[in-house]
């Protein structure tokens, strides 16, 4: 969707915070997302028994965008440079090169990058990077959600 289409009058503006966590890399991991719309909040949490931190960071963003029921203008905050740089800088080149990196290697996590590309396509998303484990209370909150999503045992 074009930015102008998402910014039509009445288009909802949503703020999303996302984070991923992994105990070992690979190992059990979790992800968390917080969606804010006016006074409403929605928390999302998930995890996998064997995964990587990058996959959990991607799943947090994917799950948050897929949870939106209609096209929105989105401010998405992540502490993952991998996610932010991937979606804003690297993705177009990967697609143009048949999902290969500049070094001609297969793109890691291609399945999730494709899913994220689709999930963002109906929204006007502005991607923001926040420093992890710093002074942003909402980043701390999604960090706790991500850790809660890590399977135990």
SVG drawing of the C-alpha trace seen along z (x, -y; Angstrom):
<svg xmlns="http://www.w3.org/2000/svg" viewBox="-12 -13 43 42">
<polyline fill="none" stroke="black" stroke-width="0.4" points="0.0,0.0 1.3,-3.4 1.9,-5.9 -0.7,-8.2 -3.3,-5.4 -2.6,-4.6 -2.8,-8.2 -6.3,-8.7 -8.5,-10.5 -9.8,-8.0 -6.8,-5.6 -5.9,-4.4 -2.5,-5.2 -1.0,-2.4 2.2,-2.3 4.0,1.1 6.9,2.1 8.5,5.5 11.3,7.6 12.8,11.1 14.7,13.2 16.7,16.4 18.3,18.6 21.2,19.8 21.5,19.0 20.1,21.3 18.0,22.4 14.5,21.8 13.3,18.3 10.3,16.0 8.9,12.8 6.7,10.1 4.8,7.2 2.7,4.3 0.2,2.6 -1.1,-0.8 -4.1,-2.5 -5.5,-5.5 -6.2,-4.2 -6.3,-0.6 -3.4,1.9 -2.9,5.4 0.0,7.7 1.1,10.6 3.5,13.3 4.9,16.4 7.9,18.7 9.6,21.7 11.6,24.5 14.6,24.2 15.2,20.9 17.5,17.9 17.3,14.4 17.0,13.0 14.0,15.3 12.3,14.2 12.9,10.5 11.3,11.1 8.4,13.0 7.6,10.2 7.2,7.7 5.4,10.2 2.9,11.2 2.2,7.5 1.6,6.5 -0.5,9.6 -2.7,8.8 -3.9,5.5 -7.4,6.0 -7.3,3.2 -4.7,0.9 -3.0,-1.3 -0.3,-3.9 2.2,-2.2 5.1,-3.4 7.0,-0.2 9.8,-0.3 12.4,2.4 15.8,2.7 16.9,5.0 19.2,3.4 18.9,6.7 15.1,6.2 15.2,2.4 18.1,2.6 16.8,5.7 13.4,4.3 14.5,0.7 17.8,1.3 18.6,4.9 15.2,6.4 15.0,4.7 18.4,6.0 17.8,9.5 14.6,9.7 16.3,8.3 19.1,10.9 16.7,13.8 17.0,13.9 20.8,13.8 23.1,11.5 25.7,9.3 28.1,12.2 25.7,14.4 24.9,16.5 21.2,17.5 19.5,14.9 19.2,16.3 15.6,16.5 14.2,16.0 10.9,17.5 10.3,14.9 11.6,12.0 9.0,12.9 6.3,13.1 7.3,9.7 7.4,8.2 3.8,9.4 2.6,8.4 3.8,4.8 2.5,4.5 -1.0,3.3 0.3,0.7 2.3,-2.5 5.0,-1.4 7.7,-3.8 10.5,-1.7 12.2,-3.1 15.2,-1.7 15.5,-2.1 18.5,-1.1 17.7,2.1 18.0,2.3 18.2,-1.5 15.7,-3.9 12.6,-3.2 9.9,-1.8 7.9,-0.3 11.0,1.5 11.5,2.9 7.9,4.0 8.2,5.9 11.5,7.4 9.6,8.9 6.9,10.2 9.6,11.8 11.2,13.5 7.8,14.7 7.3,16.3 10.5,18.5 9.4,22.1 10.5,23.5 11.7,27.0"/>
</svg>
